[in-house]
Amino acid sequence: MARTRQIPSILFKMVGLAVLLALLSGLPVKAADRDRLKAFLNVTGFDVALDSIALSAADAPEMLGMSASDFGESWTRIAEKVFDTDIMRGMALDILEQTLSDDDLAHAAAFYASPLGMRLVEVENASHMDADDARKQAEGEDLVAAMVAGSDERLDVLVQMNAAVDSGDVAVRAVQEIQLRFLLAASTAGVLEQEFDEEMLRALMKETEGELRLSMRRSALASAAYTYRDINDEDLRAYLAALEDPQMQRVYELMNAVQWEIMGNRYEALAMRMAEISGGQDL
């Protein structure tokens, strides 16, 4: 699935359960079966997108003003257990069995199984699993700067692609919600000495919302420029048209919610495991 909102942080990838529940309120008449869903994850590249969630674990302590070294030699082991790819894929399948219709599955799978779709999944998967966010961001920003300087129409296509996969500006709310969930979970578990007030945190996040939105849009554009750098303009326009189709819009809304809920769930679980380490328990 398209990766267009990358910033050098774990935060943008996550959203609270509220968004997912909103989607669940309008369940499809007939949901897809599990075997077809497994094939769907593979053909769309959503399986790799889920696997790449584990790469963000290294940044988790920084969200708490700490570092991985604060948790000793057990850090890598617990992060791998919490972000186990089989667990995350299983969670996705459980949700999608109840929410993704056969018609929408077939529509998205048909596009990504096409020659263009397969090429797009190839470059998206490569971007997902490249852990060097700083380098990708820098190269993407250079590409954007060159497009701006040359008044390249390709830039507008990339902007529209970003809007198509986040038409409701949900990503900003996702960042704020996952910050809240992780901080409160870490505070409750005793990872942090200070206690956090939810209303105070929400107020602070509201004050910086505009700055966050601008930062994320810039990062998203750089990410798209980098990811699709070898895809020609004609194919990018064809991809944009596919992304703007109403059925694909429904698929992406659901995929985003599923991925973000899994992220939020796993980071809350990570907070509990971090507390066990800091408390000196044998894991």
Secondary structure as the mmCIF struct_conf table of DSSP 4:
data_model
#
loop_
_struct_conf.conf_type_id
_struct_conf.id
_struct_conf.beg_label_comp_id
_struct_conf.beg_label_asym_id
_struct_conf.beg_label_seq_id
_struct_conf.end_label_comp_id
_struct_conf.end_label_asym_id
_struct_conf.end_label_seq_id
BEND BEND1 PRO A 8 ILE A 10
HELX_RH_3T_P HELX_RH_3T_P1 LEU A 11 LYS A 13
HELX_RH_AL_P HELX_RH_AL_P1 LEU A 17 LEU A 24
TURN_TY1_P TURN_TY1_P1 SER A 25 GLY A 26
BEND BEND2 VAL A 29 LYS A 30
STRN STRN1 ALA A 31 ALA A 31
HELX_LH_PP_P HELX_LH_PP_P1 ALA A 32 ASP A 33
HELX_RH_AL_P HELX_RH_AL_P2 ARG A 34 THR A 44
TURN_TY1_P TURN_TY1_P2 GLY A 45 GLY A 45
HELX_RH_AL_P HELX_RH_AL_P3 PHE A 46 ASP A 51
HELX_RH_3T_P HELX_RH_3T_P2 SER A 52 ASP A 59
HELX_RH_AL_P HELX_RH_AL_P4 ALA A 60 MET A 63
TURN_TY1_P TURN_TY1_P3 LEU A 64 GLY A 65
HELX_RH_3T_P HELX_RH_3T_P3 ALA A 68 PHE A 71
TURN_TY1_P TURN_TY1_P4 GLY A 72 GLU A 73
HELX_RH_AL_P HELX_RH_AL_P5 SER A 74 VAL A 82
TURN_TY1_P TURN_TY1_P5 PHE A 83 PHE A 83
HELX_RH_AL_P HELX_RH_AL_P6 THR A 85 THR A 99
STRN STRN2 SER A 101 SER A 101
HELX_RH_AL_P HELX_RH_AL_P7 ASP A 102 TYR A 112
TURN_TY1_P TURN_TY1_P6 ALA A 113 ALA A 113
BEND BEND3 SER A 114 SER A 114
HELX_RH_AL_P HELX_RH_AL_P8 PRO A 115 MET A 129
HELX_RH_AL_P HELX_RH_AL_P9 ASP A 133 ALA A 149
TURN_TY1_P TURN_TY1_P7 GLY A 150 SER A 151
TURN_TY1_P TURN_TY1_P8 GLU A 153 GLU A 153
HELX_RH_AL_P HELX_RH_AL_P10 ARG A 154 VAL A 165
TURN_TY1_P TURN_TY1_P9 ASP A 166 GLY A 168
HELX_RH_AL_P HELX_RH_AL_P11 VAL A 170 ALA A 189
TURN_TY1_P TURN_TY1_P10 GLY A 190 GLY A 190
BEND BEND4 VAL A 191 GLN A 194
HELX_RH_AL_P HELX_RH_AL_P12 GLU A 198 GLU A 207
TURN_TY1_P TURN_TY1_P11 THR A 208 THR A 208
HELX_RH_AL_P HELX_RH_AL_P13 GLU A 209 THR A 227
TURN_TY1_P TURN_TY1_P12 TYR A 228 ASP A 230
BEND BEND5 ILE A 231 ILE A 231
HELX_RH_AL_P HELX_RH_AL_P14 ASP A 233 LEU A 243
TURN_TY1_P TURN_TY1_P13 GLU A 244 GLU A 244
BEND BEND6 ASP A 245 ASP A 245
HELX_RH_AL_P HELX_RH_AL_P15 PRO A 246 SER A 278
TURN_TY1_P TURN_TY1_P14 GLY A 279 GLY A 280
#
